Amino acid sequence: MTVVRALARPLLSAIFVVQGAQAIRDPEPHVAKAKPVADRLVPMMKKVAPAQVGDRIPESTVNLVRLNGAAQVLGGLALASGKGRRVGAVLLAGSLVPTTLAGHSFWQEPDKPARAAQRIQFLKNLGLMGGLLLAAVDTEGQPGIAWRATHGAKAVKRETKRSAKLAKRETKRFAKAARREAKLAAASAKAELPFT
């Protein structure tokens, strides 16, 4: 791991760990803003999710705030420690969507200074999401799974073509040798026949 990665991951995840822990301990300050978003998202998620998952989605906004906080703590620790860093970054990016929609809906603010402040926070969260998406696809210079699959498929295709050409060449060589052997056998048999 490079020095930049060693510094960047904890820096990126620090706010999520701190804010997530705060949301777990004291969810009440977030409940009022989260309720409208939760009221729209929970029924949609229950409809889309498989029955086993949909039945476990909490309907209480307090529990949803705590769940989001737990996701942020877990994702932040995974990203900061480097153990499951890519999954942690995806988890953080996913938890940031409802947080941003609930906490920084600047388009609903009637007061101009409050709208400007919320817009800045909204854009800050978009910037964090961009960093998280970069962290989610960072393979530390090693080829990713998608590249390996594509590269492997190309190598198999190339090897298959090569094997087919080789088999065709060998088949032609064996056919030519068989014709030569047949001619020699015919000539030998003709030479051994008595003249009539």
ZADO-1210 file (C-alpha; in nm, 4 decimals, padded with zeros to 6 digits):
<atoms>
<atom x="00.0000" y="00.0000" z="00.0000" code="MET" pos="1"/>
<atom x="00.1329" y="00.3420" z="-00.0890" code="THR" pos="2"/>
<atom x="00.1687" y="00.6256" z="00.1609" code="VAL" pos="3"/>
<atom x="-00.1088" y="00.8192" z="-00.0139" code="VAL" pos="4"/>
<atom x="-00.3524" y="00.5303" z="00.0238" code="ARG" pos="5"/>
<atom x="-00.2464" y="00.4761" z="00.3853" code="ALA" pos="6"/>
<atom x="-00.3327" y="00.8402" z="00.4611" code="LEU" pos="7"/>
<atom x="-00.6309" y="00.8888" z="00.2325" code="ALA" pos="8"/>
<atom x="-00.8443" y="00.5968" z="00.3492" code="ARG" pos="9"/>
<atom x="-00.8572" y="00.6922" z="00.7185" code="PRO" pos="10"/>
<atom x="-00.9068" y="01.0581" z="00.6258" code="LEU" pos="11"/>
<atom x="-01.1959" y="00.9715" z="00.3978" code="LEU" pos="12"/>
<atom x="-01.3575" y="00.7377" z="00.6472" code="SER" pos="13"/>
<atom x="-01.3148" y="00.9466" z="00.9647" code="ALA" pos="14"/>
<atom x="-01.6322" y="01.1518" z="00.9230" code="ILE" pos="15"/>
<atom x="-01.8388" y="00.8384" z="00.8631" code="PHE" pos="16"/>
<atom x="-01.7105" y="00.6611" z="01.1737" code="VAL" pos="17"/>
<atom x="-01.7672" y="00.9664" z="01.3964" code="VAL" pos="18"/>
<atom x="-02.1083" y="01.0622" z="01.2551" code="GLN" pos="19"/>
<atom x="-02.2222" y="00.6985" z="01.2374" code="GLY" pos="20"/>
<atom x="-02.1334" y="00.6395" z="01.6025" code="ALA" pos="21"/>
<atom x="-02.3177" y="00.9588" z="01.6960" code="GLN" pos="22"/>
<atom x="-02.6266" y="00.8437" z="01.5036" code="ALA" pos="23"/>
<atom x="-02.6221" y="00.5079" z="01.6827" code="ILE" pos="24"/>
<atom x="-02.5919" y="00.6677" z="02.0283" code="ARG" pos="25"/>
<atom x="-02.8353" y="00.9543" z="01.9719" code="ASP" pos="26"/>
<atom x="-03.0569" y="00.9134" z="01.6630" code="PRO" pos="27"/>
<atom x="-03.3229" y="01.1670" z="01.7712" code="GLU" pos="28"/>
<atom x="-03.1641" y="01.4787" z="01.6119" code="PRO" pos="29"/>
<atom x="-03.1730" y="01.3034" z="01.2723" code="HIS" pos="30"/>
<atom x="-03.5218" y="01.1520" z="01.2935" code="VAL" pos="31"/>
<atom x="-03.7209" y="01.4608" z="01.1907" code="ALA" pos="32"/>
<atom x="-03.5202" y="01.5091" z="00.8701" code="LYS" pos="33"/>
<atom x="-03.5013" y="01.1361" z="00.7956" code="ALA" pos="34"/>
<atom x="-03.8745" y="01.0658" z="00.8369" code="LYS" pos="35"/>
<atom x="-03.9933" y="01.2022" z="00.4967" code="PRO" pos="36"/>
<atom x="-03.7188" y="01.0115" z="00.3120" code="VAL" pos="37"/>
<atom x="-03.7797" y="00.6950" z="00.5162" code="ALA" pos="38"/>
<atom x="-04.1554" y="00.7144" z="00.4542" code="ASP" pos="39"/>
<atom x="-04.0890" y="00.7118" z="00.0778" code="ARG" pos="40"/>
<atom x="-03.7971" y="00.4683" z="00.0620" code="LEU" pos="41"/>
<atom x="-03.9069" y="00.1946" z="00.3047" code="VAL" pos="42"/>
<atom x="-04.2241" y="00.0898" z="00.1156" code="PRO" pos="43"/>
<atom x="-04.0332" y="00.0967" z="-00.2128" code="MET" pos="44"/>
<atom x="-03.7476" y="-00.1105" z="-00.0675" code="MET" pos="45"/>
<atom x="-03.9899" y="-00.3630" z="00.0817" code="LYS" pos="46"/>
<atom x="-04.1579" y="-00.3993" z="-00.2557" code="LYS" pos="47"/>
<atom x="-03.8333" y="-00.4429" z="-00.4492" code="VAL" pos="48"/>
<atom x="-03.6354" y="-00.6532" z="-00.1995" code="ALA" pos="49"/>
<atom x="-03.6789" y="-01.0303" z="-00.1673" code="PRO" pos="50"/>
<atom x="-03.9268" y="-01.1361" z="00.1022" code="ALA" pos="51"/>
<atom x="-03.6514" y="-01.2519" z="00.3405" code="GLN" pos="52"/>
<atom x="-03.4844" y="-00.9107" z="00.3255" code="VAL" pos="53"/>
<atom x="-03.8003" y="-00.6993" z="00.2999" code="GLY" pos="54"/>
<atom x="-03.9425" y="-00.8448" z="00.6207" code="ASP" pos="55"/>
<atom x="-03.6302" y="-00.7372" z="00.8112" code="ARG" pos="56"/>
<atom x="-03.6268" y="-00.3736" z="00.7017" code="ILE" pos="57"/>
<atom x="-03.7231" y="-00.1685" z="01.0073" code="PRO" pos="58"/>
<atom x="-04.0151" y="00.0701" z="00.9704" code="GLU" pos="59"/>
<atom x="-03.9190" y="00.2850" z="01.2691" code="SER" pos="60"/>
<atom x="-03.7271" y="00.5926" z="01.1575" code="THR" pos="61"/>
<atom x="-03.5186" y="00.5778" z="01.4762" code="VAL" pos="62"/>
<atom x="-03.4069" y="00.2254" z="01.3895" code="ASN" pos="63"/>
<atom x="-03.3368" y="00.3257" z="01.0283" code="LEU" pos="64"/>
<atom x="-03.1163" y="00.6130" z="01.1476" code="VAL" pos="65"/>
<atom x="-02.9309" y="00.3724" z="01.3776" code="ARG" pos="66"/>
<atom x="-02.8969" y="00.1162" z="01.0962" code="LEU" pos="67"/>
<atom x="-02.7554" y="00.3830" z="00.8649" code="ASN" pos="68"/>
<atom x="-02.5153" y="00.4883" z="01.1415" code="GLY" pos="69"/>
<atom x="-02.4036" y="00.1276" z="01.1910" code="ALA" pos="70"/>
<atom x="-02.3457" y="00.0928" z="00.8170" code="ALA" pos="71"/>
<atom x="-02.1321" y="00.4067" z="00.8256" code="GLN" pos="72"/>
<atom x="-01.9258" y="00.2859" z="01.1220" code="VAL" pos="73"/>
<atom x="-01.8688" y="-00.0582" z="00.9685" code="LEU" pos="74"/>
<atom x="-01.7933" y="00.0801" z="00.6230" code="GLY" pos="75"/>
<atom x="-01.5652" y="00.3468" z="00.7657" code="GLY" pos="76"/>
<atom x="-01.3681" y="00.0984" z="00.9733" code="LEU" pos="77"/>
<atom x="-01.3374" y="-00.1380" z="00.6765" code="ALA" pos="78"/>
<atom x="-01.2127" y="00.1414" z="00.4526" code="LEU" pos="79"/>
<atom x="-00.9728" y="00.2839" z="00.7112" code="ALA" pos="80"/>
<atom x="-00.8238" y="-00.0522" z="00.8082" code="SER" pos="81"/>
<atom x="-00.7947" y="-00.1805" z="00.4530" code="GLY" pos="82"/>
<atom x="-00.9766" y="-00.5034" z="00.5446" code="LYS" pos="83"/>
<atom x="-01.2682" y="-00.5125" z="00.3030" code="GLY" pos="84"/>
<atom x="-01.1865" y="-00.1606" z="00.1876" code="ARG" pos="85"/>
<atom x="-01.3722" y="-00.1820" z="-00.1428" code="ARG" pos="86"/>
<atom x="-01.6877" y="-00.3278" z="00.0121" code="VAL" pos="87"/>
<atom x="-01.6615" y="-00.0674" z="00.2885" code="GLY" pos="88"/>
<atom x="-01.6413" y="00.2119" z="00.0314" code="ALA" pos="89"/>
<atom x="-01.9511" y="00.0802" z="-00.1479" code="VAL" pos="90"/>
<atom x="-02.1350" y="00.0531" z="00.1846" code="LEU" pos="91"/>
<atom x="-02.0425" y="00.4119" z="00.2701" code="LEU" pos="92"/>
<atom x="-02.1501" y="00.5377" z="-00.0719" code="ALA" pos="93"/>
<atom x="-02.4848" y="00.3597" z="-00.0302" code="GLY" pos="94"/>
<atom x="-02.5372" y="00.5027" z="00.3182" code="SER" pos="95"/>
<atom x="-02.4535" y="00.8491" z="00.1928" code="LEU" pos="96"/>
<atom x="-02.7532" y="00.8576" z="-00.0450" code="VAL" pos="97"/>
<atom x="-03.0315" y="00.8661" z="00.2168" code="PRO" pos="98"/>
<atom x="-02.8148" y="01.0810" z="00.4451" code="THR" pos="99"/>
<atom x="-02.7725" y="01.3420" z="00.1740" code="THR" pos="100"/>
<atom x="-03.1345" y="01.3345" z="00.0612" code="LEU" pos="101"/>
<atom x="-03.2648" y="01.3622" z="00.4157" code="ALA" pos="102"/>
<atom x="-03.0125" y="01.6037" z="00.5602" code="GLY" pos="103"/>
<atom x="-02.9329" y="01.8406" z="00.2766" code="HIS" pos="104"/>
<atom x="-03.2398" y="01.8855" z="00.0568" code="SER" pos="105"/>
<atom x="-03.1504" y="02.2444" z="-00.0308" code="PHE" pos="106"/>
<atom x="-03.4280" y="02.2706" z="-00.2894" code="TRP" pos="107"/>
<atom x="-03.6850" y="02.2637" z="-00.0087" code="GLN" pos="108"/>
<atom x="-03.5282" y="02.5478" z="00.1921" code="GLU" pos="109"/>
<atom x="-03.7256" y="02.8746" z="00.1671" code="PRO" pos="110"/>
<atom x="-03.4533" y="03.0872" z="00.3312" code="ASP" pos="111"/>
<atom x="-03.1754" y="03.1896" z="00.0869" code="LYS" pos="112"/>
<atom x="-02.8808" y="03.1685" z="00.3296" code="PRO" pos="113"/>
<atom x="-03.0033" y="02.8311" z="00.4629" code="ALA" pos="114"/>
<atom x="-03.0512" y="02.7088" z="00.1039" code="ARG" pos="115"/>
<atom x="-02.6958" y="02.8150" z="00.0165" code="ALA" pos="116"/>
<atom x="-02.5569" y="02.6368" z="00.3249" code="ALA" pos="117"/>
<atom x="-02.7521" y="02.3189" z="00.2458" code="GLN" pos="118"/>
<atom x="-02.6389" y="02.3314" z="-00.1181" code="ARG" pos="119"/>
<atom x="-02.2759" y="02.3446" z="-00.0014" code="ILE" pos="120"/>
<atom x="-02.3333" y="02.0436" z="00.2265" code="GLN" pos="121"/>
<atom x="-02.5116" y="01.8593" z="-00.0552" code="PHE" pos="122"/>
<atom x="-02.2193" y="01.9219" z="-00.2923" code="LEU" pos="123"/>
<atom x="-01.9713" y="01.8222" z="-00.0194" code="LYS" pos="124"/>
<atom x="-02.1527" y="01.4897" z="00.0121" code="ASN" pos="125"/>
<atom x="-02.1399" y="01.4463" z="-00.3659" code="LEU" pos="126"/>
<atom x="-01.7642" y="01.5032" z="-00.3473" code="GLY" pos="127"/>
<atom x="-01.7365" y="01.2439" z="-00.0705" code="LEU" pos="128"/>
<atom x="-01.9373" y="01.0031" z="-00.2837" code="MET" pos="129"/>
<atom x="-01.6954" y="01.0566" z="-00.5722" code="GLY" pos="130"/>
<atom x="-01.4029" y="00.9759" z="-00.3436" code="GLY" pos="131"/>
<atom x="-01.5815" y="00.6671" z="-00.2151" code="LEU" pos="132"/>
<atom x="-01.6531" y="00.5466" z="-00.5676" code="LEU" pos="133"/>
<atom x="-01.2846" y="00.5883" z="-00.6532" code="LEU" pos="134"/>
<atom x="-01.1923" y="00.3939" z="-00.3388" code="ALA" pos="135"/>
<atom x="-01.4425" y="00.1239" z="-00.4357" code="ALA" pos="136"/>
<atom x="-01.2735" y="00.0622" z="-00.7696" code="VAL" pos="137"/>
<atom x="-00.9139" y="00.1077" z="-00.6468" code="ASP" pos="138"/>
<atom x="-00.7305" y="-00.2196" z="-00.6965" code="THR" pos="139"/>
<atom x="-00.3941" y="-00.0824" z="-00.5752" code="GLU" pos="140"/>
<atom x="-00.2395" y="-00.1282" z="-00.9181" code="GLY" pos="141"/>
<atom x="-00.3446" y="-00.4919" z="-00.9430" code="GLN" pos="142"/>
<atom x="-00.5810" y="-00.5988" z="-01.2193" code="PRO" pos="143"/>
<atom x="-00.9441" y="-00.6058" z="-01.1121" code="GLY" pos="144"/>
<atom x="-01.1788" y="-00.8990" z="-01.1477" code="ILE" pos="145"/>
<atom x="-01.3434" y="-00.7532" z="-01.4592" code="ALA" pos="146"/>
<atom x="-01.0062" y="-00.7038" z="-01.6290" code="TRP" pos="147"/>
<atom x="-00.8957" y="-01.0546" z="-01.5326" code="ARG" pos="148"/>
<atom x="-01.2163" y="-01.2059" z="-01.6685" code="ALA" pos="149"/>
<atom x="-01.1899" y="-01.0155" z="-01.9972" code="THR" pos="150"/>
<atom x="-00.8186" y="-01.0882" z="-02.0285" code="HIS" pos="151"/>
<atom x="-00.8740" y="-01.4551" z="-01.9451" code="GLY" pos="152"/>
<atom x="-01.1517" y="-01.4851" z="-02.2016" code="ALA" pos="153"/>
<atom x="-00.9296" y="-01.3282" z="-02.4684" code="LYS" pos="154"/>
<atom x="-00.6443" y="-01.5624" z="-02.3790" code="ALA" pos="155"/>
<atom x="-00.8755" y="-01.8648" z="-02.4017" code="VAL" pos="156"/>
<atom x="-01.0071" y="-01.7471" z="-02.7386" code="LYS" pos="157"/>
<atom x="-00.6521" y="-01.6906" z="-02.8672" code="ARG" pos="158"/>
<atom x="-00.5391" y="-02.0326" z="-02.7405" code="GLU" pos="159"/>
<atom x="-00.8454" y="-02.1996" z="-02.8938" code="THR" pos="160"/>
<atom x="-00.7677" y="-02.0442" z="-03.2347" code="LYS" pos="161"/>
<atom x="-00.4051" y="-02.1501" z="-03.2047" code="ARG" pos="162"/>
<atom x="-00.5043" y="-02.5059" z="-03.1125" code="SER" pos="163"/>
<atom x="-00.7509" y="-02.5219" z="-03.4026" code="ALA" pos="164"/>
<atom x="-00.4829" y="-02.4078" z="-03.6494" code="LYS" pos="165"/>
<atom x="-00.2392" y="-02.6591" z="-03.5074" code="LEU" pos="166"/>
<atom x="-00.4966" y="-02.9400" z="-03.5293" code="ALA" pos="167"/>
<atom x="-00.5770" y="-02.8442" z="-03.8908" code="LYS" pos="168"/>
<atom x="-00.2073" y="-02.8437" z="-03.9817" code="ARG" pos="169"/>
<atom x="-00.1505" y="-03.1802" z="-03.8140" code="GLU" pos="170"/>
<atom x="-00.4580" y="-03.3262" z="-03.9870" code="THR" pos="171"/>
<atom x="-00.3243" y="-03.2131" z="-04.3274" code="LYS" pos="172"/>
<atom x="00.0172" y="-03.3606" z="-04.2475" code="ARG" pos="173"/>
<atom x="-00.1342" y="-03.6946" z="-04.1415" code="PHE" pos="174"/>
<atom x="-00.3561" y="-03.7019" z="-04.4536" code="ALA" pos="175"/>
<atom x="-00.0573" y="-03.6310" z="-04.6760" code="LYS" pos="176"/>
<atom x="00.1455" y="-03.9025" z="-04.5024" code="ALA" pos="177"/>
<atom x="-00.1451" y="-04.1469" z="-04.5358" code="ALA" pos="178"/>
<atom x="-00.1767" y="-04.0745" z="-04.9101" code="ARG" pos="179"/>
<atom x="00.1983" y="-04.1226" z="-04.9501" code="ARG" pos="180"/>
<atom x="00.1818" y="-04.4523" z="-04.7602" code="GLU" pos="181"/>
<atom x="-00.1158" y="-04.5625" z="-04.9713" code="ALA" pos="182"/>
<atom x="00.0750" y="-04.4808" z="-05.2935" code="LYS" pos="183"/>
<atom x="00.3796" y="-04.6697" z="-05.1700" code="LEU" pos="184"/>
<atom x="00.1659" y="-04.9673" z="-05.0689" code="ALA" pos="185"/>
<atom x="-00.0086" y="-04.9640" z="-05.4075" code="ALA" pos="186"/>
<atom x="00.3222" y="-04.9395" z="-05.5908" code="ALA" pos="187"/>
<atom x="00.4673" y="-05.2175" z="-05.3770" code="SER" pos="188"/>
<atom x="00.1627" y="-05.4358" z="-05.4367" code="ALA" pos="189"/>
<atom x="00.1787" y="-05.3682" z="-05.8118" code="LYS" pos="190"/>
<atom x="00.5464" y="-05.4594" z="-05.8193" code="ALA" pos="191"/>
<atom x="00.4782" y="-05.7920" z="-05.6509" code="GLU" pos="192"/>
<atom x="00.1990" y="-05.8945" z="-05.8904" code="LEU" pos="193"/>
<atom x="00.3023" y="-06.1549" z="-06.1516" code="PRO" pos="194"/>
<atom x="00.2808" y="-06.0391" z="-06.5089" code="PHE" pos="195"/>
<atom x="-00.0036" y="-06.1948" z="-06.6952" code="THR" pos="196"/>
</atoms>
